[in-house]
């Protein structure tokens, strides 16, 4: 079985467990394949926790959920030195960040000093406590969930931390058909957990564990996906247009205060390759770039007050960029 077939089986298992959120499953896999972190925005109850826990259950990885609150301390994430009275020494007790998959729930409810501790872990894959630096395990992926900014009691994430996220994914409620599937699936899982002999809606499938060797092989194949000069230039032109919008459109110049950084270029390149690979192709098309660009740039563009007054969103700006830049 090829590595792609193995990943597709993993995808099918996740979609069977996380009903009605195929985009979230796809973006989770892309983040895993390109070694990035995911910021997810959506209402409570949309299977965000279930999605990353389902992923952790199906790969050789440890999972930890952290509920971010205003009184959370950096040591609650990183760990702390604990005194041992038996021998009079201090020993480091690892915090929840020393796991492979981290769910940072409601990340924008924690103050800046806690967010900075998470930023170091995401950026450097290491944690500093006192004078010591501790490496984090591989793979290491953070999926952070965020409340809508207009809710009370939230701390907007700083630009430096936002830029460290590979993508920002906005998810919505499932449709009626998928809502019915969710109802039946959860009922069947409850029946199975209670020891009922028959749980008709729950398929009797034993999920295989996705080995880390397969993950690293998949990452190599994604890096080898071919991207033509035309597609590379298309990516660069889109990013540069976000920084210098006045060259293309007066409205864009009014709406955009800051464009995407070079990290946005790199993330768009990596995500387009992973998107093509998951689609079964060994080459990238402009369609791959267009399919992923909203999630890659949504949190990297800073809008002006004029844009907010006009009711313009970052997605509207990205749509305008796609219309303005010629497709190769």
N, C-alpha and C positions, 0 to 999 in steps of 0.2 A: 504494500500500500504506500502510495506517495505521501509526502508531507502535506501537500495540499488536500488530499483526500482525508487525511487525519484531521486537519483543521476544519474541513467542511463537516465532518462528523461531530466535532466539538460544537460547531455553530448550530447544527441541527438540534443537538441536545440542549443547548442554551435557549434556543427559540421555543422548544417544547416546554421548558420550565418557566421562561419569562415571556408569557403570552402577550401579544399586542404591542411589543416594543422592539421590532426588528432593527430599527435604527440604532437604538441603544446597544444591542448585541453586536451589531456591525462595528460601531465605534469602539466598543470595549476590545474587540479583537484587533482592530487597527492599532489602538494604543499599546496593546500587548506585543504586537508584531514589530513595532518601531521603537519600543522601549520609551514610551511617553506616559504622561499623566492626563487624567480626564476630569473636567469640571462639568457637572451636570446640574441643570436648573430645571425645576419642575415642582409641581404640587406634591404634598405628602401622599403616600399610598400608590405611587406609580412604579413600584418594583425596582427602585434604585438599589436598595440593600439586597434584595433577592438576586438581582442580576450579578453583582460582583461576588456574592457568596456562592452562587451557582458556578461561577467561573473558578473560584478557589477550590470548590469541591471536586472539580473535574481536571485539575492540573496538579502537579506536584508542588503545591504551594501552601503556605500558612496564611490565614486570614484574620484580620483584627478590625473591629469597628470601634471608632472613637466618636463619642457625642460631644461636639464642641459647644461650650457654654461660656457666658461672660466671666465666670470665675475660674475657668481652666488655667492651669499654669504650664509653662514650658516643660517642667519636670514630669508633668502628667503624660507628656508625649514621649520625651526622650529617655526618661529614667533618671535615677538619682543615686548618689552614694549613700549606702546604708551602713551604719556602724554595727560591728560585730563585737559585743562585749566579751565573748569567749577568748578571743585573741587580741582584742584592742585595735583592730584594723577596720578600714572601710572597704566595702566591696560594692561594685557597681551593679545595680539591679536594673536590667533592661526594661525600657518602656514599650508601649504597643507599636511604636514605629519599627521595631526590630522584627517585622514580619514581611512576607512577600507582597501581599495585597492588602492595602489599607483603605477602609471606607472612612473618610473624614466627613461625618454627617453634620450638616448646617455649619460649614466652615466659616461663614461670614458672621457667626454669632460670637466668635472668640476675639479677644483684643489683639493688638498689633504684635505684642511680644510673643504670643503663642503662634501667630501666623508666621513670624520670622523663623521660629524653630522649625516649622513645617517646610518653609522655603529652603533652608539649608539642606534638609533631608532630600527634597525633590531635586535641588540643583546639583548637589555634590554627592548624593548617595552616601552620606556620612552624617554623623552626629557629634557635636562637640559638647562635652560636659567638663567644666573646669579646665584643666590643662590637657585633657585627654581627648583624642578623636577616635571614634568607633565606626568602622565600616558597616554599612547596611547590607542585607542579603541580596542575592541576585536570583531571579528577577525581583525588581522593586517597582511597584506601581501604586499610585495614589488615585483613587476616585473620590473626588470631593463633591458634595452636594451643596447647593446654595439656595437660600431663600430669595425671592424677588426683592430687589433693593428697596422698594417702597415700604416693605414691612418694618415695623418698629423694632428696635433692639438689635439692629444689624450693623456690622462694621464693614464698609466696602473694602474689598481686597485691594492692596496696593498694586500699581502697574507692574512692578518687578515680579510679584508673585503670579499675577494673571498671565504674564508672558511665559512663565515656566510651564503652564498647562499646554499640552499638545493641542487640545480642542476644548471648546465649550459647546456642550450639546444641550439643546432645549427640547424637552419631551412633553408630550401632551397626553390627554386622556385617550384610552382605547375606544374603538368604535363599538357598537352594540354587539356585533358578532363575536368580537374578541372578549368583550365583557362577559358574555355567556360562557365562553370557554374558560375564563378565569374562575368563574363561579363553580363550574363543574370540576375543574382541576383541584382547587383548594378543598372542596368537599371530599373528593376522592383521596387526597393526601391525608385528610383528617381521619377518614375511614381506615386507611392503611395503617396510620399511626396508632389507632385504637385497637388494632388486631383483628379487624374484620376480615373474614375469609375472602370476600369479593369486594374489590374496589374497581368497578367496571371502567370508570373514566381514566384510571391511572394505568398507563401502559407498563407492562412487566418487562422493562428494559434495564439491563445492568449497564450503567454508563462506564465506559473505559476511562482510565486516568491518562491524561495527556502528559507524556514524559517531557522533562526539561530538555532532553537531547533533541526531541522533535521541535520544541520551541526555538532553540538556537539554530537548528537547521532551517526552519521556516524564516527566521530573521535573515539568514544568509541569502536565501532565495529572493526575498523581498529586495534586498540591496542590489541583487543582480538583475532586477527587472529593467529592461531597456527604456530609456527616455531620450527621444530625439532632440536635436538642437532647437527645433521649432517649438516643442512643448516646453523646454527649459526657458526659452526666451519669452514664451507666453506667461509663464509663472512670474518671471522677473518684471515684465511689463505691467502685470496686474499689481504687484507689490509697489513698484515705483510710482504708479498712478495714484496709489493711496497716499503717498508722501507728497506728491506734487500734483494735486488735483486741478489746480488752475490751468494747467496745460491742456486739459481735456474738457472741463465743464465748469461753468460759473457756479452752479448750484453745489456741485461737489466741493468746490473751494470754500463755500460758505458753511457747509455742513461738517467738513472734516477739520479737526484741530491737529491731530497727529495721526500718522499712518503706521503701517506695520514695520517692525524692525527686521533686520536680516534673519533673526530666528524664525520669523513668520515665513520667510522664503524657504528655509530649511525644513520647517514642519510641513509646509504645503507640498514640497517635493517628496518627503518621506510618506505622507499620508496618501498622496496620489499613487505612489508605487504600491503601497499595501492594498489600496482599493482595487487596482488593476489585478494584483496577484490573487486576491480573494475572488475576483471575477473570472479567474482561470486563464488570464493572459500574461504573457511575459513582456509586454510593452505597455507604455502609458499613452493614453489619448487625451486630448483636451477635455473630453467628457469626464474623465476621472478627476481632473482639476476642478471642473465646475461642480461635480457632485460633492466635493469635500470642502470647498473653499469657504462656505458660510461658517462651518464649525471651526475651521482653523483661524479665521480672521475675526470672528464675532467679538472676541474679548480683547483683540489687539488694536482696534480702531477707537480713537477717542473723538467723540462728537462734540460739536460746538453748542453754545447756548441757542444759536439760531436753529440748529437742527432739532433740538428738543422743543423749541417753540413751534416749529413747523410740524411736529409729530413724526419726525423722521427717525427710524431705527437703524442700527448697524446693518441689519439684513437689507434694508432699502438701499443703503449706500453700496453694499456689495453687489446687489442686483444692478445698480447703475454702472458700477465698474465693469461688470461682465458685458453690459451692453455697449460700453464705450470702447473696450479693447478688442481689436479684431482677433477672431479665432483662426489659428493657422490651419 
